[in-house]
């Protein structure tokens, strides 16, 4: 890759990491969108998204925990079965056409999540144990299968079901993303597929953007406008994945 294109790619990765980490996410769907738009293959996209996701999720988890929003009581029922499910999803190898279709749907769902930013809820209640375990397992499997951390599904669900307030949901999702990204990457490597060394080139950009975004986001940075712009990028990439063969 020529230097100007590489610099543009790193800038895009840094912006994605900043935007996602500011709302407690790690950016996997955004990395997938960027790498797709730059023409990378599925064998590079999935492991690269997982590696970058892990690094940024560590930063987001720390910052939202430090700000006092994390709840272990809320997290563990969702996280318990999600870890082995994410490992299984990461281990499985989908045909390229199915992989692209599934990723495209995930990106469009991510865009919808960003377009429809939820408001704060007045009251919350604890989820049932059975519901939390089954939801966590399902999201974990999907996260490992697609190379995402699952936060794009967990956060809106926590808010829609009134199981958490906005920033508490972000804090719980950050750790959920971390453990499932690790499990998904281990499953991916365990299936005999390598992690491309190229991802090391993108690490400084993701870490830099993640550090700044998670710090500001955990301290109530308004991000609705930039979420809309990012959602537009996800829509373009998602449509490209679904309709390009």
C-alpha positions in Angstrom: 0.0 0.0 0.0 1.3 3.4 -1.0 2.2 5.9 1.8 -0.7 8.4 1.2 -3.3 5.6 1.2 -1.7 4.1 4.4 -1.8 7.5 6.1 -5.5 7.9 5.1 -6.3 4.4 6.4 -4.6 5.1 9.7 -6.5 8.4 10.1 -9.8 6.6 9.4 -9.0 3.9 11.9 -8.1 6.6 14.5 -11.4 8.5 13.9 -13.4 5.3 14.2 -11.7 4.3 17.4 -12.3 7.8 18.8 -16.0 7.9 17.9 -16.8 4.3 19.1 -14.8 4.5 22.3 -16.6 7.7 23.3 -19.8 5.7 23.6 -18.3 2.6 25.3 -17.7 0.6 22.1 -14.5 -0.6 20.5 -15.1 0.1 16.8 -15.2 -3.4 15.2 -18.0 -2.6 12.8 -16.3 0.7 11.9 -12.9 -1.0 11.3 -14.8 -3.6 9.1 -16.4 -0.7 7.2 -13.1 1.1 6.7 -11.1 -2.0 5.7 -13.9 -3.0 3.3 -13.9 0.4 1.7 -10.1 0.2 1.2 -10.5 -3.2 -0.5 -9.1 -5.6 2.0 -10.1 -9.3 1.9 -12.2 -11.1 4.5 -9.1 -13.0 5.7 -7.6 -9.6 6.8 -10.8 -7.8 7.9 -12.0 -10.3 10.6 -8.8 -10.8 12.6 -7.7 -7.2 12.2 -11.1 -6.0 13.6 -10.8 -8.3 16.5 -7.2 -7.2 17.4 -8.1 -3.5 17.2 -11.3 -4.2 19.1 -9.4 -5.8 22.0 -7.0 -2.9 22.4 -9.7 -0.2 22.3 -12.1 -2.1 24.5 -9.4 -2.3 27.2 -9.2 1.5 27.1 -13.0 2.0 27.1 -13.5 -0.5 29.9 -11.0 1.2 32.1 -12.3 4.7 31.5 -16.0 3.9 32.0 -15.1 1.8 35.1 -13.0 4.7 36.5 -15.9 7.1 35.9 -18.0 4.9 38.1 -20.5 3.5 35.6 -19.6 -0.2 35.5 -21.9 -2.8 37.2 -20.6 -6.3 37.7 -24.1 -7.5 38.8 -25.4 -6.4 35.4 -22.5 -7.7 33.4 -21.9 -11.3 34.5 -25.2 -12.9 33.4 -24.6 -11.5 29.8 -20.9 -12.3 29.8 -20.9 -15.8 31.2 -22.1 -17.8 28.2 -21.0 -15.2 25.7 -17.4 -16.2 26.0 -17.6 -19.8 24.9 -20.1 -18.8 22.3 -17.8 -16.2 20.9 -15.0 -18.8 20.8 -17.2 -21.1 18.8 -18.2 -18.3 16.4 -14.5 -17.3 15.9 -13.5 -20.9 15.3 -16.1 -21.4 12.5 -15.2 -20.5 8.9 -18.0 -19.1 6.8 -18.0 -19.2 2.9 -16.9 -15.8 1.6 -20.3 -15.0 0.1 -22.2 -15.7 3.4 -19.5 -13.9 5.4 -19.9 -10.8 3.3 -23.7 -10.9 3.5 -23.6 -11.4 7.3 -21.1 -8.6 7.7 -23.2 -6.3 5.5 -26.2 -6.9 7.7 -24.2 -6.2 10.8 -22.9 -2.9 9.4 -26.4 -1.8 8.4 -27.7 -2.7 11.9 -24.8 -0.7 13.4 -25.8 2.3 11.2 -29.4 2.0 12.4 -28.2 1.9 16.0 -26.2 5.1 15.4 -29.0 6.9 13.6 -31.5 6.1 16.4 -29.6 7.3 19.4 -31.6 6.3 22.5 -32.4 8.7 25.2 -31.9 8.2 28.9 -34.4 6.1 30.7 -36.1 7.2 33.9 -36.2 3.9 35.7 -34.4 0.6 35.2 -35.0 -3.0 36.3 -32.8 -6.1 36.5 -33.0 -8.6 33.7 -34.1 -12.2 34.3 -31.2 -14.6 34.6 -32.5 -16.9 31.8 -33.0 -14.0 29.5 -29.6 -12.5 30.2 -27.8 -15.9 29.7 -29.5 -16.7 26.4 -29.1 -13.2 25.0 -25.4 -13.1 26.0 -24.8 -16.5 24.3 -26.5 -15.4 21.1 -24.7 -12.1 20.9 -21.4 -13.7 21.8 -21.7 -16.3 19.0 -22.6 -13.6 16.4 -19.7 -11.4 17.6 -17.2 -14.3 17.1 -18.6 -15.2 13.8 -18.4 -11.7 12.3 -15.3 -10.3 14.1 -17.2 -7.8 16.1 -17.5 -7.5 19.9 -21.3 -7.6 20.2 -21.7 -4.1 21.8 -23.7 -2.8 18.8 -26.4 -5.3 19.8 -26.0 -5.4 23.6 -26.1 -1.6 24.2 -29.5 -0.9 22.5 -31.0 -4.0 24.0 -30.0 -3.0 27.5 -31.6 0.4 26.9 -34.7 -0.8 25.0 -35.5 -3.3 27.8 -34.8 -0.7 30.4 -32.1 -2.8 32.0 -29.6 0.0 32.3 -29.1 3.7 31.9 -27.1 5.0 28.9 -23.6 5.2 30.4 -24.0 2.1 32.5 -25.0 0.3 29.4 -21.8 1.7 27.7 -19.6 0.5 30.6 -21.1 -3.0 30.6 -20.9 -3.3 26.8 -17.2 -2.2 26.9 -16.2 -5.2 29.0 -18.6 -7.5 27.1 -16.8 -6.4 23.9 -13.4 -7.1 25.4 -14.0 -10.6 26.6 -15.9 -11.7 23.5 -13.3 -10.2 21.1 -10.5 -12.1 23.0 -12.6 -15.3 22.8 -13.3 -14.8 19.1 -9.7 -14.1 18.3 -8.5 -17.2 20.2 -11.1 -19.3 18.3 -10.0 -17.8 15.0 -6.3 -18.6 15.7 -7.3 -22.0 17.1 -8.9 -22.9 13.7 -5.4 -22.6 12.1 -5.9 -19.2 10.5 -3.1 -16.5 11.0 -3.5 -12.9 12.2 -2.1 -10.7 9.4 1.0 -8.8 10.5 -0.4 -5.7 8.7 -2.7 -5.0 11.7 0.4 -3.9 13.7 0.6 -0.9 11.4 -2.9 0.2 12.5 -2.4 -0.3 16.2 -1.0 3.1 17.1 -3.9 4.9 15.3 -6.5 2.8 17.1 -4.9 3.1 20.5 -4.5 6.9 20.1 -8.1 7.4 19.0 -9.4 5.0 21.7 -7.5 6.7 24.5 -8.9 10.1 23.6 -12.4 9.0 22.8 -12.9 6.8 25.9 -11.5 9.6 28.2 -13.8 12.2 26.8 -16.8 9.9 26.3 -16.8 8.7 29.9 -17.1 12.3 30.9 -20.3 13.1 28.9 -19.0 14.2 25.5 -21.9 14.8 23.1 -21.4 12.6 20.1 -24.8 12.5 18.3 -23.6 14.5 15.3 -20.5 12.5 14.6 -22.5 9.3 15.2 -24.7 10.3 12.2 -21.7 10.8 10.0 -20.2 7.5 11.0 -23.6 5.8 10.4 -23.4 7.0 6.8 -20.0 5.4 6.3 -21.4 2.1 7.7 -24.3 2.2 5.3 -22.0 2.6 2.3 -19.8 -0.2 3.4 -22.7 -2.5 4.3 -24.4 -2.0 0.9 -21.0 -2.6 -0.8 -20.6 -5.9 1.1 -24.1 -7.2 0.4 -24.4 -6.3 -3.3 -20.8 -6.6 -4.5 -19.6 -10.1 -5.5 
